[in-house]
């Protein structure tokens, strides 16, 4: 895991990027985490806890499998918690053939598996209005090789990154975030599903990895990808009980 500072951000309009990305978590053998962070914190919203979403409040693990909460990294904005539901997911349909539709369906199927635990809506681009939270969705999934950056020269098969935004809701300025997930077009079938399940777990806020290969958030790709585990959900539930600056109003000067 690495962190690097980026210069102070600039505010220009509603969709200003507030503090550029914190980064990417990748699946497979490429496990390092890039991290960029904004340096200005003076007017950021205070850390506060959101109400636990009903879907997670209902979750009880009868197997008492534990969690890997201590592996989850905290961003400068606190835990990467969504507080406006449903979380809007846009899946970019790659140009062309039936195969691309099949790809998008596989991706959507894996995304929906998380829908039992947090409210998720897969949206069409044109259904989104300009004033909605993001022009593309809270989480955008792209059929492209993850970009290679200066501090990460290794080609990855899948990666999730996030950026902070300043969002206006009812004339209040809210700190929010959005995610982009890149998936290499070469991935198919159960490995594609596994990659989506894993990266989407990062996008829901599990910003870290499990050391147990029966968890979706295990740090490496495995031969027989597991379904979402009780430990994955126990971890997710603990995250959503933590304070965050995301979803809260900026402090006036
Ligand atoms: Zn990962």
Boltz pocket constraint, residues with backbone or C-beta under 6 A from the ligand:
constraints:
  - pocket:
      binder: B
      contacts: [[A, 25], [A, 26], [A, 27], [A, 198], [A, 202], [A, 208], [A, 209], [A, 217], [A, 218], [A, 219]]
      max_distance: 6.0
